[in-house]
Structure formats: structure tokens, C-alpha cells
Amino acid sequence: MARRINPGKLRELRKAKGLSATELARAIDVSEVTVRTWEAGRYNPSPRNLSRLAEVLGTPVENFTTGRCPACGRTLPEES
């Protein structure tokens, strides 16, 4: 089952790395539309794509799945 991500955190990490949505999409072999739907919170990446995101953005997977979403204000719980 795919883990629920914090869409605002994904966008924040992508921008901090200096990547556009198109560049990130190319780096992990998905479409730009796919990246944008993740960042909008409409869908979550598969476990495989979540691992790819973490690798390309140089951050642990947990950084995508916890914390407060700046876009929607929701807090995602710590995974146990």
C-alpha cells in the first residue's frame, strides 16, 4: 500500500533542490502531470516512486510522510 505523503513538503523539497516539476518527472521517469498531482495531494506516489523521489531529492522517505502540510494545514502523523 502506498504511503500518504505531505504534498507541500514534496513541493518544498523539489524547489529547494532547484528542480522544476518537469525536471523531477524526468529524473524519476514519470510525467510532469504525475508530479503535479502528487504535489496537489490528489494522488500518492507508489512505494517505488517514493523511493525514487527520496533518492533524487537527497532526503529520507520519512520527510515526505510526516509533518504539517503548508498547502492544506493538515498534520500527518508519525509512522510507528
Secondary structure, 3 states (H helix, E strand, C coil): CCCCCCHHHHHHHHHHCCCCHHHHHHHHCCCHHHHHHHHHCCCCCCHHHHHHHHHHHCCCCHHHHCEECCCCCCEECCCC
